[in-house]
Amino acid sequence: VGGFGLWAADHFAHGRRSMGIQLILVTKMKALGVGLFQTLALIPGMSRSGSTMMGGRILGLNRETTAKFSFLASTPITAAALALE
């Protein structure tokens, strides 16, 4: 289901497939939106990375920017998990 959602988000993402990472285009509202999509990872079997990638594409970010932002969004939770261990 997550894979289909990611495919659909990428397929219907307003044709934004340009190259180049444009993190400057990630507004506060888009960042909040991607964060809300990240909560889909609470559903068993849905990955955090997949949900943030889907959210970024739906919100109009290009593939490269979405991948970079998804990676950066995982940094705080990964650091917290390491500190907890």
N, C-alpha and C positions, 0 to 999 in steps of 0.2 A: 504494500500500500504506500509506504514511504517513497519507494522508487518511482511509482506511478505519479505521485504528487510532485516529486522533483522534476520528472520528465514534463509533466503538464505545465509547471511553473516556468520551466525553461522554454518550452514550445510557445507558450502564449505571452511571453514577457515583452510585449511591445516592440519586438524586433531589435532590442538593445543587445547586440553581440559584438560591440566594438572592442578593440584590443586596448590594453593599457590599464594599469591600476589607478583608480581615481578615488582614493579614500577621502579626498576633500569634498566629494559629492555626497558623502554619508552625513545627512543632516541629523539633528537630534531626534526628530520624529521618525526618520527611517531607522535609526539605531534602536529606538524604543520598539518599533514595529518588529524588527528582527529579533529583539529580546523576547517579545511576546510569542513569536513563532517558536522560539527556543523552548518554551514551556511545553510544546508538543512532545518533547523528548520524555515527558513524564508518562506517556502512553507506552506500555510495554512493546518492545520491538521497534520503536521509532528512535532513530539516532539523533543526537544533539546536532551533529554536523549537518546531517541531511535536512533537519528542520530549519536551521539557520540559512542554509543554502537556498532552500525553497522560499523562505521569507524574503531574502534579499532579492531574488529574481522576481518575485511577485511585486515587490516594491519598486522595481525598475532599475536595480543596480546591474551592471554588466557582470559577466561570469568571473572575471579576474578579481574585480573589486569585492564581489560576494565571497569568493574563496578566501581572500586575504582577511576580510572582516570576520568571517567565521573562525578562522584560525586565531585572530587576536581576541575574539570573544571567549575562546576556550582557555586563555591564559590564566585569568583569575581563579576559575574553578579548579584548574589543574594544580595551581600553586596551593590552593586551600586543601585539596586532597592530599598533596604531598606533606603539607604541614601537619595535617591530622594524623597521618601515618607516623 
